[in-house]
């Protein structure tokens, strides 16, 4: 039977267990109806609903982090882990992954260089993490598969979207980025301060909350559909109700707010300054974690509501709270103008409305409850709540939290500098780094270190009962005013602003079973007619051999007529170059001489607007083992690749782009060329992928062939970093290319990469490559496209 529901949320229970701030919450798959919490006390705890339907019981306390735990998410159940896994991120830069029945981690993921403050899980076991090191990372099977770079400050929020391959990151640089296949597709701007939380609203929409006290609803296409205001201070977390229409938020104004149809329908005040996190259970109950270390659950169900005694205890706690007027939660307060207690006889006009009254010299705050038709005391307004930095309140600096941010004046007239410091830091090391960063004289070292020691006297890790966190105490730092956002390396041409840097890891993986040829759905075929997979894994490089040497030489002569000086070719050079072009075609061909190579070098020094016939001769000649060795293993070999890459500039001449790509493809024919191009893989693929936007189908075919040749080499050595980059390139190029020959070569590349590598198969699935290629199953001509596509889908 359905539990009877009231209109408003009321307390269901208060759960004591954590020793410090509760920083993250998430619903658990197992036990059903339960949740996991994480805290600054370095633990994660699993809570199961108790049999009386009122409260929850702590069933597991998990240890593994050496510092605060700041976020948590559940990795969905798999065959190996039918109850799913619990992932937690911490200030120790690590991610710990637990099973529900063990207090020690199953494994630890290391790779971030600073606090991991956000986690999100996707299909097929993928995990996305966001960190103060300004990057997000994609993890699969205990390995980092991709690093998403592009933000210029801490990434506070991450989410994997329902559509495969799409990921969101929200940052202290005030922007949100959408990523596909490891590449930044779009940047959303609008928030005026750090983005703190993200929530998925529907397939095409998501919500964000920020330190600017607003919530925004966005379309994935980039449009901001709505801005919601209500909170009076930073908003830390946002969570959507199961049916996806309404949502809840929590923040630094001591409140949980419930939003219905875009309006704030209910405000619940808590006896803690920072309400860090919230999650909505399947039954619609709301769980919140705060800076007093207590977890509270609120419900609409009349059956699950707390006992009278518990409700009174909660209201008593709330009425004894101290409210600091400086936080701005109650607007500007002028004590002299406040009415007395009689003011509470008038009913409120809407839920959550606050009213201040003066009782003798004391100022009290009350909130109107529509469901109960009365004013509930929510605290005493004091000169200061004592929530200053001195009582371990956290302060934001450059988008990160610190115990202290000192202002240091080095000289009377000079500028002042910000010095962030955590109690766990070494004062001397902090002082040294501070002087280095600001180019200050190291003679100040003693002075600065002693300043830190004097101003943090007696501060150890556990200071006061209420861990009133941030940003409100003395000298509050507003991130928006900082000019010191950390600088990032220059944007990479592969992905523009959001440069994709795959992470290196090279463990061997268990081979996947033999591929069973796949004959098509519902088609009746006799066993003899089974189509055999002749397409992949491809073992040898594909080269461009077609040529008309007489035409090429004719063009060369014609262009040579207008040249003067050292570059001009003599009659003898033409005879030499003709031999060079035919060399690889004749098995008995003699080894090209140094004289022949000099003639080619001379032609390759021609200006860019007429160099294309020379590039074409190079493309043919480089297939010969000794020419290949000459260009690809001599001391100038890196310069040779850079010479070709400069023609791949998207603004360049299409003929040069095409022939340079073909020359790179043909370098793979011999061992020296393979070795050189594998060493320069990141740079070559990054530059080449930019040509996907060309509208020349021959360029697309050459780009697909280059990708295929890389896949052939990568299939032979288990270079996870290279495979991930190649997979990303296939996905990005497939999105824009229409020519079926290019598509066919990309499909062969994909099949080759995935053969015998289940990590790459899983990553390809999570990037949505199966949905990307499905349409090619119905291609009638050429048949090879459809057949190859079926074999690839069979792997996926």
C-alpha positions in Angstrom: 0.0 0.0 0.0 1.2 3.5 -0.7 2.3 5.4 2.4 0.1 8.4 3.0 1.7 11.6 1.9 1.6 15.1 3.4 2.3 18.3 1.4 5.4 19.3 3.2 8.7 17.6 4.1 9.3 16.9 7.8 12.1 15.3 9.7 12.3 11.5 9.4 15.5 11.0 11.5 18.9 12.4 12.5 21.8 10.1 12.2 24.9 10.5 14.3 28.1 8.7 13.3 30.5 10.9 11.5 32.9 12.9 13.6 33.2 15.9 11.2 31.4 17.6 8.3 29.5 15.3 6.0 30.7 16.2 2.5 29.1 13.8 0.1 26.0 11.5 -0.2 24.7 9.1 -2.8 21.9 6.5 -3.0 23.1 2.9 -2.7 22.1 0.0 -5.1 22.6 -2.3 -2.2 21.0 -2.3 0.3 17.9 -1.0 -1.5 16.6 2.3 -0.1 20.0 3.0 1.6 22.7 5.5 1.0 26.5 6.1 1.5 27.9 9.2 3.2 31.5 10.5 3.3 33.1 13.0 5.7 36.1 15.0 6.7 36.6 12.4 9.4 38.2 10.3 6.6 35.5 7.6 6.5 32.7 6.5 4.2 29.6 4.9 5.8 26.9 2.7 4.4 23.4 3.2 5.8 20.5 0.7 5.4 16.9 1.4 6.3 15.9 -0.3 9.5 12.9 -2.6 9.8 10.8 0.0 11.6 10.8 2.2 8.5 11.8 5.2 10.6 15.5 5.4 10.7 18.7 3.9 9.2 21.4 1.7 10.6 25.1 2.1 9.8 26.1 -1.3 8.3 29.7 -0.5 7.1 32.4 2.0 8.0 35.0 2.2 5.2 38.6 3.4 5.7 41.3 4.0 3.1 41.9 7.7 2.7 44.6 9.5 4.6 42.8 12.8 4.5 39.3 14.3 4.2 36.9 12.4 2.0 35.0 14.8 -0.2 32.8 12.9 -2.7 31.2 9.6 -3.4 29.4 7.7 -6.2 28.1 4.2 -6.9 29.5 2.2 -9.8 26.5 0.2 -11.1 26.3 -3.6 -10.6 28.2 -5.8 -13.1 28.6 -9.6 -13.5 31.7 -9.4 -11.3 30.2 -7.2 -8.7 26.4 -7.8 -8.6 26.0 -5.3 -5.7 27.9 -2.5 -7.5 31.0 -0.7 -6.1 31.4 2.4 -4.0 33.9 5.0 -5.2 35.1 7.8 -2.9 37.4 10.8 -3.7 39.6 12.6 -1.1 42.0 15.4 -0.2 44.8 12.8 -0.4 44.4 13.0 -4.3 43.2 9.4 -4.4 40.0 7.5 -5.4 39.2 4.5 -3.2 36.9 1.8 -4.6 35.0 -0.5 -2.1 32.6 -3.4 -2.1 29.6 -3.0 0.1 30.8 -5.7 2.5 34.4 -4.7 3.1 35.8 -1.8 5.2 39.1 -1.8 3.2 39.3 -0.6 -0.5 39.2 -3.2 -3.2 41.6 -0.9 -5.1 42.9 2.7 -5.2 43.1 4.9 -8.3 46.0 7.3 -8.2 46.8 10.0 -10.9 45.3 13.3 -9.8 47.7 15.8 -8.4 45.3 17.5 -6.0 42.0 16.9 -4.1 39.4 14.7 -5.9 36.2 16.6 -5.2 33.6 15.0 -7.6 32.8 11.6 -9.0 30.2 10.3 -11.5 29.7 6.8 -13.0 28.6 5.8 -16.4 27.8 2.7 -18.4 30.2 -0.3 -18.7 32.1 0.5 -15.6 33.4 4.0 -16.6 34.1 6.5 -13.8 34.6 10.2 -14.2 36.5 12.2 -11.6 37.0 16.0 -11.1 39.9 17.5 -9.2 41.3 20.7 -7.9 44.3 20.0 -10.3 42.0 21.5 -13.0 41.6 18.2 -14.8 38.9 15.5 -15.0 39.9 11.9 -15.7 38.0 8.9 -17.2 38.8 5.6 -15.5 38.0 2.0 -16.6 39.0 -1.3 -15.1 41.4 0.4 -12.6 43.2 2.4 -15.3 43.0 6.0 -16.3 41.9 6.1 -20.0 41.7 9.8 -20.7 42.5 13.2 -19.0 40.2 16.1 -19.9 42.1 19.3 -19.9 40.7 22.8 -20.6 39.5 24.3 -17.4 41.7 27.0 -15.8 40.7 26.3 -12.1 39.5 23.5 -9.9 36.8 21.2 -11.3 34.1 21.0 -8.5 31.5 19.0 -10.3 31.3 16.2 -12.9 28.5 14.2 -14.5 28.3 11.5 -17.2 25.2 12.2 -19.4 22.8 9.4 -20.4 23.8 9.8 -24.1 26.9 7.7 -24.4 30.3 9.5 -24.7 29.0 12.8 -23.3 30.4 14.2 -20.1 30.0 17.5 -18.2 32.5 19.3 -15.9 31.8 22.4 -13.8 34.6 24.5 -12.5 35.8 27.3 -10.3 36.6 29.1 -13.6 32.8 29.8 -13.6 32.3 27.6 -16.8 30.8 24.2 -17.6 32.2 22.1 -20.4 30.6 19.4 -22.5 33.0 16.7 -23.6 32.6 14.0 -26.3 35.2 11.2 -26.8 37.6 13.1 -24.6 37.3 16.4 -26.5 35.7 19.7 -25.4 32.6 20.2 -27.6 31.1 23.2 -25.9 31.6 25.7 -23.0 28.6 27.0 -21.1 29.0 30.5 -19.6 26.6 32.4 -17.4 27.5 31.7 -13.8 29.3 34.5 -12.0 31.2 32.4 -9.6 32.5 28.9 -9.0 30.2 26.1 -10.4 29.7 23.7 -7.4 27.1 21.1 -8.5 25.6 19.5 -11.6 22.5 17.3 -12.0 21.0 15.5 -15.0 17.4 16.8 -15.7 16.6 14.7 -18.8 18.4 13.3 -21.9 18.9 16.8 -23.3 18.9 19.0 -20.2 20.9 19.5 -17.0 21.0 21.8 -14.0 24.0 23.6 -12.4 24.4 25.4 -9.1 27.1 27.8 -8.1 28.6 30.1 -5.5 26.7 33.0 -7.2 23.6 31.6 -5.3 21.8 30.7 -8.5 20.6 27.5 -10.2 20.6 27.3 -14.0 18.8 24.9 -16.3 20.6 24.3 -19.6 20.1 22.5 -22.9 23.0 20.4 -24.0 22.9 22.4 -27.2 24.2 25.4 -25.2 21.2 27.5 -24.3 20.4 28.5 -20.8 16.7 27.9 -20.4 16.1 29.3 -16.9 17.8 30.8 -13.8 16.4 30.1 -10.4 17.1 32.4 -7.4 16.3 31.7 -3.7 19.4 30.9 -1.7 21.2 33.9 -0.1 24.6 32.3 -0.2 26.7 29.7 -2.0 24.8 26.7 -3.3 26.8 23.5 -2.8 24.7 20.7 -4.1 21.7 19.9 -6.3 19.8 16.7 -6.7 16.9 15.7 -8.9 13.8 13.8 -7.8 13.4 10.3 -9.4 10.7 11.4 -11.9 13.1 14.2 -13.0 10.7 17.2 -12.8 11.6 18.8 -9.5 14.9 19.2 -7.5 16.5 20.1 -4.2 19.4 22.3 -3.3 21.6 22.9 -0.2 24.0 25.7 0.6 25.9 28.0 2.9 22.7 29.7 4.1 21.9 26.9 6.5 19.1 25.6 4.3 17.7 22.8 2.2 15.3 24.1 -0.5 12.7 22.0 -2.4 11.9 23.3 -5.9 8.6 22.4 -7.6 7.7 23.6 -11.1 10.6 26.0 -11.0 9.5 27.7 -7.7 11.0 27.3 -4.3 8.1 25.4 -2.6 9.7 24.7 0.8 12.7 25.9 2.9 14.0 23.7 5.7 16.6 25.4 8.0 19.3 23.3 9.7 21.3 24.0 12.9 24.5 24.1 10.9 26.0 26.9 8.8 27.1 24.8 5.8 24.7 22.3 4.3 27.2 20.5 2.1 25.3 17.8 0.3 22.0 16.1 -0.5 20.6 13.1 -2.3 17.0 12.0 -3.1 16.1 8.4 -2.3 13.9 6.3 -4.6 10.9 6.8 -2.3 11.3 10.6 -2.6 12.9 11.1 0.9 15.7 13.7 1.0 19.0 13.0 2.8 21.2 16.0 3.7 24.7 16.2 5.2 26.1 19.3 7.0 29.0 20.9 8.8 27.8 19.6 12.2 28.6 16.0 11.2 24.9 14.9 11.4 23.0 13.4 8.5 19.3 14.2 8.5 16.5 12.6 6.4 13.3 14.4 5.6 10.1 12.8 4.3 6.6 13.6 3.1 5.3 10.2 4.2 3.2 10.4 7.4 4.2 6.8 8.3 8.0 7.6 8.3 7.8 11.0 10.1 10.0 11.3 13.2 8.5 10.8 16.7 7.3 13.9 18.6 10.3 13.7 20.9 12.8 13.6 17.9 11.0 16.5 16.2 11.1 18.6 19.4 14.8 17.8 19.9 15.5 19.0 16.3 13.6 22.2 16.8 15.3 22.8 20.1 18.7 22.4 18.4 17.6 24.7 15.7 16.4 27.4 18.1 19.8 27.3 19.9 21.8 27.9 16.8 23.7 31.1 16.4 23.2 33.0 13.2 25.9 35.3 12.1 24.4 38.4 10.4 27.5 38.8 8.3 26.6 35.8 6.2 23.7 37.8 4.7 21.3 34.9 5.2 18.7 37.2 6.8 19.4 40.4 4.8 20.5 43.6 6.4 19.6 43.8 10.1 19.0 47.0 12.1 18.5 45.8 15.7 16.8 49.1 16.8 14.0 48.8 14.2 13.0 45.2 15.1 9.5 44.5 16.6 9.0 42.5 19.8 7.5 39.0 20.4 4.0 40.2 19.6 5.0 40.3 15.9 4.8 36.4 15.9 1.0 36.6 16.4 0.6 37.5 12.7 0.8 34.5 10.5 3.4 34.3 7.7 2.5 34.6 4.0 4.6 31.8 2.5 6.6 28.8 3.6 10.1 29.5 4.8 9.5 33.2 5.3 11.8 34.5 8.1 11.0 37.0 10.7 13.3 38.7 13.2 12.1 39.8 16.6 13.8 41.6 19.6 13.4 40.0 23.0 15.0 42.3 25.6 18.5 42.8 24.0 18.4 39.4 22.2 17.6 39.1 18.5 15.8 35.8 17.5 15.0 34.4 14.0 11.8 32.5 13.2 10.6 30.8 10.1 7.0 30.3 9.0 5.8 26.7 8.5 2.8 26.5 6.2 2.1 22.8 7.0 2.1 23.4 10.8 0.6 27.0 10.7 3.2 28.3 13.2 6.5 30.2 13.5 9.5 27.9 14.3 12.5 29.4 16.0 15.6 28.9 13.8 18.2 30.5 16.0 19.6 33.5 17.9 21.3 36.3 15.8 24.6 37.1 17.4 27.3 39.6 16.6 29.3 36.8 15.1 28.8 33.1 15.1 32.4 32.6 15.9 32.5 31.1 12.4 35.8 32.8 11.7 38.9 31.2 10.2 40.1 30.8 13.8 37.5 28.1 14.4 38.6 26.1 11.4 36.1 27.7 9.0 37.3 27.0 5.5 38.2 29.8 3.1 38.1 29.7 -0.7 41.2 30.9 -2.6 41.6 30.4 -6.4 38.7 28.0 -6.2 40.2 25.7 -3.5 39.4 25.5 0.2 42.0 26.4 2.8 41.9 26.6 6.6 43.5 30.1 6.3 44.1 32.7 3.7 46.5 35.4 5.1 47.2 38.7 3.5 50.9 39.5 3.6 52.3 43.0 3.1 55.9 42.8 2.3 56.6 46.5 2.1 54.8 49.7 3.1 53.9 50.7 -0.5 54.2 47.4 -2.4 51.3 45.2 -3.2 49.8 42.7 -0.7 49.9 39.0 -1.4 47.5 36.2 -0.5 49.0 33.2 1.3 46.8 30.1 1.5 47.5 27.6 4.3 46.1 24.4 5.7 46.8 23.2 9.2 48.2 20.0 7.7 50.8 21.9 5.8 54.4 22.5 6.8 54.7 26.2 7.6 58.4 26.5 6.4 57.5 24.7 3.1 54.5 26.9 2.6 56.5 30.0 3.3 59.2 28.9 0.8 56.6 28.1 -2.0 54.9 31.4 -1.3 58.1 33.4 -1.8 59.0 31.4 -4.9 55.5 31.9 -6.5 55.6 35.7 -5.9 59.3 36.2 -6.8 60.0 37.5 -3.3 63.4 37.6 -1.6 64.1 34.3 0.3 65.5 36.4 3.2 61.9 36.8 4.2 61.6 33.0 4.8 62.1 33.1 8.6 59.7 36.0 8.9 56.9 34.5 6.8 57.2 31.0 8.4 57.0 32.5 11.9 54.1 34.7 10.9 52.2 31.5 9.9 53.2 29.7 13.1 52.2 32.7 15.3 48.8 33.1 13.6 47.9 29.4 13.7 49.0 28.8 17.3 47.3 25.8 18.9 45.5 24.8 15.7 45.4 21.1 15.3 43.2 19.0 13.1 40.2 18.8 15.3 39.3 22.2 16.8 35.7 22.8 17.6 32.5 20.8 17.9 30.9 22.5 14.9 33.0 22.4 11.8 31.5 25.6 10.5 33.0 25.6 7.1 33.6 28.2 4.7 33.9 31.4 3.4 32.2 33.6 6.0 34.8 34.3 8.6 37.2 37.3 8.8 38.6 38.5 5.5 36.3 36.3 3.4 37.9 35.8 0.0 35.6 36.1 -3.1 36.9 33.9 -5.9 35.5 36.1 -8.6 37.9 38.9 -7.6 41.0 36.8 -8.0 43.3 37.4 -10.9 45.4 34.4 -9.9 43.7 31.6 -11.7 46.2 28.9 -12.4 47.6 28.9 -15.9 47.2 26.0 -18.1 49.4 24.8 -21.0 48.4 26.2 -24.4 45.4 24.7 -26.0 46.2 21.8 -28.2 45.2 21.9 -31.8 43.7 18.3 -31.5 40.8 19.5 -29.4 41.1 23.3 -29.2 40.4 24.5 -25.7 39.9 21.2 -24.1 43.1 19.4 -24.9 42.8 15.7 -24.6 45.8 14.0 -23.0 45.5 10.3 -22.7 47.2 8.8 -19.6 50.0 6.4 -19.9 49.5 2.9 -18.5 50.4 -0.3 -20.1 49.2 -3.4 -18.3 48.5 -6.4 -20.5 44.9 -7.3 -20.7 43.2 -10.7 -21.0 42.4 -11.5 -24.6 38.8 -11.5 -25.7 37.4 -14.7 -27.2 37.7 -15.5 -30.9 35.4 -13.4 -33.1 32.5 -15.3 -34.4 31.6 -14.1 -37.8 28.2 -12.5 -37.8 25.8 -12.9 -40.7 23.1 -10.4 -40.1 19.9 -10.3 -38.2 17.2 -12.7 -39.3 19.0 -13.6 -42.5 18.9 -17.3 -43.4 22.2 -18.5 -44.7 23.6 -22.0 -44.9 26.7 -22.7 -42.9 28.8 -22.7 -46.0 27.8 -19.1 -46.9 29.0 -17.6 -43.6 30.8 -14.4 -44.2 34.4 -14.6 -43.0 36.0 -11.6 -41.3 38.7 -10.8 -43.8 38.8 -7.1 -42.6 40.5 -7.0 -39.2 42.7 -7.1 -37.3 44.7 -5.6 -40.2 48.4 -6.7 -40.0 50.1 -4.4 -42.6 50.0 -0.7 -43.4 47.9 0.6 -46.2 49.8 2.7 -48.8 49.0 5.0 -51.7 50.7 3.5 -54.7 48.7 4.8 -57.7 50.6 7.3 -59.8 51.2 8.6 -63.3 54.9 9.5 -63.3 54.8 11.2 -66.7 52.0 13.6 -65.5 53.9 14.4 -62.3 57.1 15.1 -64.2 55.2 17.2 -66.8 53.8 19.4 -64.0 57.2 19.7 -62.4 58.8 20.9 -65.7 56.0 23.4 -66.2 56.4 24.9 -62.7 60.2 24.7 -62.9 60.2 27.1 -66.0 59.2 30.1 -63.7 61.8 29.4 -61.1 65.2 31.2 -60.6 68.2 30.5 -58.5 69.3 27.4 -56.4 65.8 25.7 -56.4 65.7 25.5 -60.2 66.0 21.9 -61.4 68.4 20.9 -64.2 67.6 18.4 -67.0 69.7 15.8 -65.3 67.5 16.2 -62.1 64.4 15.2 -64.0 66.0 11.9 -65.2 67.1 11.2 -61.6 63.6 11.9 -60.2 61.9 9.7 -62.8 64.1 6.8 -61.7 63.3 7.6 -58.0 59.5 7.4 -58.6 59.7 4.0 -60.3 62.2 2.5 -57.8 59.8 0.7 -55.4 57.8 -0.7 -58.3 60.7 -2.7 -59.8 61.9 -5.5 -57.6 65.4 -5.3 -59.2 65.6 -1.5 -58.8 69.0 -0.4 -57.6 69.2 1.5 -54.3 68.6 5.2 -54.9 71.8 7.2 -54.7 72.7 10.2 -52.6 72.6 12.2 -55.8 69.0 11.2 -56.5 68.0 12.2 -52.9 69.7 15.6 -53.3 67.6 16.2 -56.4 64.4 15.4 -54.4 65.6 17.6 -51.5 66.1 20.5 -54.0 62.5 20.1 -55.3 61.2 19.9 -51.7 62.6 23.4 -51.0 60.2 24.9 -53.6 57.6 27.5 -52.3 54.4 26.1 -50.8 52.2 27.2 -53.7 54.0 25.0 -56.2 55.6 22.2 -54.1 52.8 19.7 -54.7 54.5 17.6 -57.5 57.6 17.3 -55.3 55.5 16.1 -52.4 53.9 13.5 -54.8 57.4 12.2 -55.7 58.3 12.0 -52.0 55.0 10.1 -51.4 56.1 7.5 -54.0 59.8 7.4 -53.1 59.4 7.0 -49.3 58.1 3.4 -49.9 61.6 2.3 -50.9 63.4 0.9 -47.8 66.6 3.0 -48.3 64.7 6.3 -49.0 62.5 5.5 -46.0 65.6 4.9 -43.9 67.2 8.1 -45.2 64.3 10.3 -44.3 63.0 8.5 -41.2 66.1 7.4 -39.2 68.8 10.0 -40.0 69.5 12.8 -37.5 67.0 15.1 -39.1 64.1 12.7 -39.0 62.0 14.7 -36.6 62.5 17.8 -38.8 61.3 15.7 -41.7 58.0 14.9 -39.9 57.6 18.6 -38.9 58.2 19.5 -42.6 55.2 17.4 -43.6 53.0 18.5 -40.6 53.3 22.1 -41.6 51.3 21.3 -44.8 48.4 19.9 -42.6 47.5 23.4 -41.5 43.7 23.6 -42.1 44.3 27.0 -43.8 46.7 25.5 -46.3 46.4 24.3 -49.9 44.3 21.2 -50.2 46.7 19.5 -52.7 49.5 19.9 -50.2 47.3 18.7 -47.3 46.4 15.6 -49.3 49.9 14.7 -50.5 51.5 15.3 -47.1 48.9 13.0 -45.5 49.6 10.3 -48.2 53.4 10.7 -47.6 52.9 10.1 -43.9 50.7 7.0 -44.7 53.4 5.6 -46.9 56.1 6.1 -44.3 54.5 3.2 -42.4 55.5 0.8 -45.2 59.0 0.3 -43.8 60.3 -0.2 -40.2 62.1 3.2 -39.8 59.0 5.1 -40.8 56.8 3.1 -38.5 59.2 3.7 -35.6 59.5 7.4 -36.2 55.7 8.0 -36.6 54.9 6.0 -33.5 57.4 8.1 -31.5 55.6 11.3 -32.8 52.1 9.8 -32.7 50.5 12.4 -30.3 51.8 15.3 -32.4 51.0 13.7 -35.8 47.4 12.6 -34.9 46.7 15.9 -33.1 47.6 17.9 -36.2 46.0 15.5 -38.8 42.6 15.3 -37.1 42.1 19.0 -37.8 41.7 18.1 -41.5 38.4 16.3 -40.8 36.7 19.6 -41.4 38.0 19.7 -45.0 35.3 19.1 -47.6 37.6 17.1 -49.8 36.8 13.4 -49.8 40.3 12.3 -50.8 41.7 14.1 -47.8 39.1 12.2 -45.6 40.3 8.9 -47.1 43.9 9.8 -46.5 43.1 10.8 -42.9 41.2 7.6 -42.3 44.2 5.6 -43.8 46.7 7.4 -41.5 44.4 6.5 -38.5 44.2 2.8 -39.8 48.0 2.6 -40.1 48.4 3.8 -36.5 45.8 1.2 -35.4 47.8 -1.5 -37.1 50.9 -0.6 -35.2 49.0 -0.1 -31.9 47.4 -3.5 -32.2 50.9 -5.0 -32.1 52.0 -3.3 -28.9 49.8 -2.8 -25.9 50.1 1.0 -25.7 46.9 2.0 -23.9 47.6 5.8 -24.3 48.0 5.4 -28.1 45.0 3.2 -28.4 42.8 5.7 -26.5 44.0 8.6 -28.7 43.4 6.6 -31.8 39.9 5.6 -30.6 39.1 9.2 -29.9 40.3 10.2 -33.4 38.1 7.5 -35.0 35.0 8.8 -33.1 35.7 12.4 -33.9 36.4 11.9 -37.6 33.4 9.5 -38.1 31.1 12.3 -36.9 31.9 14.5 -40.0 33.1 12.2 -42.7 30.5 11.0 -45.3 32.7 9.2 -47.9 32.1 5.5 -47.6 35.7 4.5 -48.4 36.9 6.7 -45.6 34.2 5.2 -43.3 35.3 1.7 -44.3 38.9 2.4 -43.4 37.9 3.9 -40.0 35.8 0.7 -39.3 38.8 -1.5 -40.1 40.9 0.7 -37.8 38.3 0.4 -35.0 38.0 -3.4 -35.4 41.8 -3.7 -35.4 42.2 -1.6 -32.2 39.5 -3.5 -30.3 40.7 -7.0 -31.4 41.9 -8.9 -28.2 41.6 -5.8 -26.0 38.5 -5.8 -23.8 39.5 -2.4 -22.2 39.3 -0.7 -25.6 36.0 -2.5 -26.3 34.5 -1.2 -23.1 35.8 2.3 -23.7 34.5 2.3 -27.2 31.0 1.3 -25.8 31.1 4.0 -23.1 32.0 6.6 -25.8 29.0 5.5 -27.8 30.8 4.2 -30.9 28.3 1.4 -31.3 25.4 3.9 -31.8 27.7 6.0 -34.0 28.4 3.2 -36.5 25.0 1.3 -36.5 23.8 3.2 -39.5 26.4 1.6 -41.7 24.9 -1.9 -41.4 22.3 -0.8 -43.9 24.7 0.4 -46.6 24.1 -1.7 -49.7 27.1 -0.6 -51.8 30.0 -1.2 -51.3 29.1 -4.4 -49.5 32.4 -4.3 -47.5 31.2 -1.4 -45.4 28.1 -3.3 -44.2 30.1 -6.5 -43.6 32.9 -4.9 -41.8 30.5 -2.8 -39.7 28.7 -6.1 -38.6 32.0 -7.6 -37.4 32.8 -4.4 -35.5 29.3 -4.4 -33.8 29.8 -8.1 -33.0 32.8 -7.0 -30.8 30.8 -4.3 -29.2 
